[in-house]
Amino acid sequence: MLLVIVVVMAEGKDIHTSEQEKDPGKRPPWWKRLWRRGSQKRTRQRKAWTLREFGGKTVWDWLQLLIVPFALVVISFLFTMQQDARQQRIEDQRAEAERTIQQQNAQDEALQAYLDQMSTLLLEKDLRDSEPDSEVRTLARARTLTVLGRFDPSRKRQVLRFLAEADLITSVDESDPVISLGLADLRGVNLRANILSGAHLVLADLRYAELSGADLSFAELYSANLRGTALNNADLSNANLSNADLSYADLSDAKGVSNEELEQQAAFLEGTTMPSGQKYEDWLKSKGRGEDGENP
């Protein structure tokens, strides 16, 4: 009998008697009411136990207590990372500025050392009046090409100004210059204020140099790299431009040279602005010729 009651009570939650189905408002039997009261009691006990275990706080309460500190930790971490990154950028900029200053100081020292050496060769070794193949000229040229290869454009300009004023790189009385600038690295240098008349610039690298208005009359520019160089208003009278690379150079209003002479001498004229102010390709078309220089 006891076994039957237990089984019925265990299954009574989902069992509907025919009488209940006929009359939903009918009072449940005693065993079902007893089971319901026991279930409610157990639920209250579980809630009470949960509140005791968590100090009277719900799981959500505890989560809220944990979220705020966690958020503060994350914010503090991100702020620290941002500060570290900013400090690193400042340190990198400071280090870069220091490297730049050191490089500038090193170049200034090298420039002063070069000028001192050249002054010694001029005053003590009679460089200006030395023989063309003399040891002193060879030494002077070697030192000059070395420093020009190491200096930035502004200090290259100072070297060239010194050499020009000392009459070392220009022709004097139709004689060859004391120091030839052949193979010299003169990229990006501003020479518009320098007089390079008669200078030997054979195979010199003058890419993107600023030679606007420069006096390059009688200059030896054989096979020189003049790509992208500003030569507008320059004096190129009797200058030797044979086999020179003048692609993308600006020779607008250049003096002493014509479009035809440039075409005959230069090795490359692609994109070049000719003395007439026309692009090389447009000038060819105006002559009824293709870009290869041949008649169509």
Helices and strands as residue ranges (DSSP letters): H 2-11, G 12-14, H 18-22, H 30-53, H 59-123, H 135-150, H 153-165, H 259-265, H 280-286
